[in-house]
Amino acid sequence: MDMGFKIIDAIKSNNTCEQICKLNKNGILEKIIPEVKSMKEVGKCKYHKVDCFTHTIYALEEFEKLMRENKFPSHLKDEIWEYLNKEAENNLKNIDLLKLGVFLHDIGKANAKTIDENGRVHFKGHEKFSGEIALNVGENLRLSQNSIKLLYNFTRYHMYLLTLYKKSNTSHDVMKEMFDTLKDDIIGVMLLGFADINATKKLIEPIENEEVLKTYVYYILTVYLYKYKKNVSF
């Protein structure tokens, strides 16, 4: 019996995190997405205190909290919600696919895992594996090609924000490359990146001010919407 509809119902609900946890508890989640099993077995490293599955649940919580609070800057709010509420396919919105993307963003870590000569665990390039797995998940769920592309973009490029944040590099060339690649999907990728980083940092640096991270997100989206998209030099 095809149980993919259970995932679709979960991402369309007002509490996707709770629904995903129920599917996991009932043993259904791994039947729909077999790679979930490996998510529970990897993930702990210098930067992550919990396994990959637990981290993605925390990230989903952060994302849904961000949506509920709805405290986006006034000059971005309408554009963000217009993007999130855009229909990706019949009865599925961008926000639904984005929640699935949040859950799948680190699913490629098992494939990317390496251990260096000092015994340290690394997951370099895991986003590429996550993107490929997301394509398969989308096909298995019988999503439209547009939805599958969205899911791929969210997972494949979710590291963009972290890279900018760590390097403090929001140069013209760096941002133009992002915008050229993602177009409007930069909105979803930045929101996913925020949820991802915040879920990680709260366990490592609980006193870290998340407003600093939001500043990066809102600055990037401002440049995209008001300069790049309007063909204004930046």
Protein Blocks (a to p, Z undefined) as FASTA:
>chain_A
ZZklmmmmmmmpmblmlmmmmmmmnommmmmmmmlmmmmmgoiafklcbdfklmmmmmmm
mmmmmmmnopacfklmmmmmmmmmpcfbghiafklmmmmmmmmmmmmmmmmpccdfkopa
cfehklmmmmmmmmmmmmmnopafklmmmmmmmmmmmmmmmmmmmnopacfklmmmmmmm
nmmmlmmmmmmmmmmmmmmmmmmmmmbcfklmmmmmmmmmmmmmmmmmnopaZZ
